[in-house]
Amino acid sequence: MSQYQRLLLIINPLLRHSPAINHGAALAKASGASLHIAGLIPSLDILSLLEEGDRKMARATYLQEHCDWLDEQAEKMRGRGIEVTTEVAWADNMRQDILDHVTQMQPDLLIKQVQHEPVLKRAFFTPLDWRLLRHCPVPVYLVGGECHALPQKVVAAVDVSDTEPSNNELNDRIILQASGLALQCNAELHLLYACDISAAFLADMGGGLTLAELTRELRSDLEKSFLKLAARFGVPSDCRHFIMGHPVSVLSEFAHQHQMDVVVVGRTQYRGLERLLGSTTEHILYQVPCSILAV
């Protein structure tokens, strides 16, 4: 049985060429899941300049145009054997409206196009996609880049540096989600760990060893943990990638070089400055040339 039974695709009907529509349809077709497409339209300030009667008519006409367009898209999908339902509505609070849809539908996956935000704007306002990553109770599939609608290459990004049970469980969920997606799409599955050994991390390790010795020893231990995890899930040796470097840079370069379609990552609790500056997962959104599946 597929791990996906119900998919929820959120689109902005104003962006009619959004790749997210093709991605949602392709995944629904491959998995046999039902697909609900919610077209949420941000309120248009310009309509507030009209008289009340004209404003109501303009809103209704505008909404109906997008309903007709989305119905046409859904009919094409039904012709391909996809079970799809649609709706179009105004959204006064986009984040809350999306989360309300998730609560009501209880989908196995939320699909949405990545909404790129300028660095300066991110310094003052938390992007919508970051908010969804922090608050959405189901896995979030954020479509980005020029990748295949039906993934052909999937990489699960894990972290073996933290041995707490909660982190081990998260690694398991990441790999299971990635392997399930790869199996559903007949895609290659890769496993990656970006090993970032900083002097600050090594400072707590005593024993009279030099920094170079500590680095070699820690690297060896982490690589053993990574290989053990890969073996437990049956990942082939040529699909295991232990790479030194900062996670954002490593994942971005790896996705570019190996033409990945989806990077599967974990979502963690947010503390301190991370709430303002964003986590590794959140920054990857703007760096990798493909889609992100956050667990």
N, C-alpha and C positions, 0 to 999 in steps of 0.2 A: 504494500500500500504506500502511496505517495505521502511524504511528510506535509504536503500542501493540499488542503481540502478547500479552503476559502482564501482568496486573495483580494486585497483592497488596494486599488490604484487611485491615488489622488492626483488630479491634473488641474492646471489652470487653462480653461477652454480658450483663453485669449492666445495661448501659445499652441497653435494647432499642429505644429510640426514637431512636437515634443517626442523624443525617442522613447520616453517612458511608456507610451501607448503600445509600441511594438514589443517592448520588453515584457510588459504585463501580459499581452496576448500570447507571446511565444512561450512564456513560462506556464500559463494556464493550459495551453494546448499540450505541452510536454507532460505536465503533471496530471491532467484531467481535472484540475481544480476549477471551481466556479470563480468568476471574476466580476467584482463590482467596481465600476468606475464612477467616482464622485468628482464632478467638475465644480470646483469651488472658485467663485469669482470675487476678488477683492472689491469692496464698495468703491464706486466711482464718484469722486468728490464733485466732478463737473455737473452731475445730475442734481446736486443740491441747489444749483442756481435756477432750476426750472420751477415753475408754479407747481403746487402739490398735485393737481390733476394730471398735468403734463409729465411730471416726474414719475408718477405711478405707471402711466402708460409707457413711458420710455423704458422703465425698468422691466416691465412685463414683456415688451417687444424684444429688448436686448436679451433677456433670459431665454425666450422662446427660440431665437435664432441659434443660440448655442445648444439648446436641447435638440433641435432638428439636426444640427451638425453631428452631435454625439450619437444620436440614434442611427445616423447613417454609418458611423464607424462601427457601432455595435452590430448592425445588421451584416456587415462584411465579416465580422468575427464569427457570427453565428453560422455563416456560410462555410466556415472552416471547421465547424463542429465544436466551437467554444461556447460554453454556457456563460452568458454575460448579461448583467443588468446595469442600468445607468441612472444617474440623477445629476441635475445641475441646480446649484443654489448659490445665493449670495453668502459671503463670509465676512462678518464684521470683525471676528477674532480668529484668524487663520489657524494658529496653533491649537486653540481650544476646540475649534470646529473639527479639526483633523482627529484630535484625541477623543472627542465625543463619538465620531464615526467608528473609531477603533473599539471603544467601549461597547457600543451598540452591536457591532458586527462580530466582534471577537475573531478577527481573521488570523490565519497562520503567519501572514506576512503583510507588511505595509510597504507599498511600492510608490516611489515619488522621484521626480527629476531633481538632481542636485541644483540648488539655487545659489549660484556664486555671488559672494558679497565682497566688496572692496576691503582691503586691509584696514583702511582708516575707519570705515563704517563698523567693522568688527571690533574696533577698539572701544567703541561707545555703545554698541547695541549687539545683543546676543542674536546671531543669525537664527532663522526659523529652523533650519536643519539641525543645528546644534541643540535647540530646544527639544526637537523630536527625539534626538538621540538620548537626551537626558531623561525624558519623561514618558516615552512611548513604551507600553508594557509588552509589546510583541517585537520580534525581529524587524529591522528596518532596512529595506533594500533601496539605496539611493543611486539612481541611474546617472552615470556621468561618462564623459569621453566618447570615443567613436568605436566602441566595442560591439561584438556580435549581440544581437537581440537575444538569441539563445546561447548562453555561455559555452565556450569550447575549452577554456582554461580557467580553473578556479584555484586560488591559493588561500590556505588557512594560516593566519598570522597568530602565533601563540607566544606566550611569555613564560619561560621556565625558571626565571630568576627568583620568583616569589613562590615559596613552597607551602604557603598557607592553603588549607583545604578549599577555601572559597575560590582561590586562583586556579587550583587544579581542576575544580569543577567547571570553571569558566573555560579553561583550555579544552576540556572534554566537549562542552557544548559547542564551542567554535568548530572543532573538528567534525563533530556529528552533523552540524548544520551544513558545513562545507561539503562533506562526503555525500550527504543526502541530495544537495543541489547538483553536485557533479554526476551522481548516479542518475538523477532524473533527466539531466540534459545530455548524458553520455559524454561528459567532459573530462579532461585530465584533472586530477587532483594533486596539488602540491602542498607541502608543509614548510613553513618558514619561521625562523626565529632570528630577529635582529638583536645581536649581542652588543649591548652598549656598556662597556666597563669603564666607569669614570674613576678618577682619582678620589673623588669625594666618597664613592661607594667603597673603595678599597681602604680608605683611611681607618675604618672601624676594624680592620683585620690586622691583628698584631702578629706575634710569633717571631719577630726579628727578621723576617724575610724582606728582600728588596721589592720595590714596586714591580719590577719586571717579573720576578718570581711569583708574586701574588697574582699578577695578571695571567700568567701562563696556567697557574694552578686553578684559578677561578674559571678561566676559559675552558679548561679541560673538564671540570666538573659540570659546567653548564652544557657543554656539548654532549656529555654522557647522558644527562637528563633529557636533552632534546631527542637523542637517538632512541632512548628507551621509550619515550612517548610516541615517537614515530612508529617504532616496532609494534607497540601495543595496538595501534590502529591499522597496522598492515600497510603503511605507506612505503612504496618501493624506494630503494636507496637512491635512484636517480631523480626522485621527486622530493628529496629532503634537502633543505637549504639552510645551513647555519652560516650566517653572514655577520661580520663585525661592522658596527656602525650605529648611528642614530636611527631609531625605527622609522621616522617619517622619510628620511633620505633613502634608507635601504629599501623600503616598500615601494617608493616612487621609482627608483632606478630599476628594481627587479620587475615591476609591472611593465615598465617601458621595454626593457631588454627582452623579456619573455612573452610580451604581448598578452598579458593576462586580461581576462574579461571581468572577473570579479575578485575582489580581495575581501575575505571574511575576517572580521575583527571582533574583539570583545568590547563591551561597554562596562565601565567601572564606576564606582562612586566618586563624586567630585568633592574635593576638599580645597580650602584656601584659595590661592591664586588661580587654580585650575578652573574655578567657576568663571573667572573673568577672562583668562587667557585661552582657555580651551584645552582639551586633552589631546593626546597623540591621535586618537581615532578621529576627532573633530578636524584636526589640521590636515589629516590625510585626505579628507574630502577635496581639498583644493590643490593637492599635489599629484595624486595618482591619475593616470589617463584612462581610468576604467570605472566600473561601478563598485560600490561598497555595500556589503551586507553586514550590518552590525547586530551582534547577538547580546 
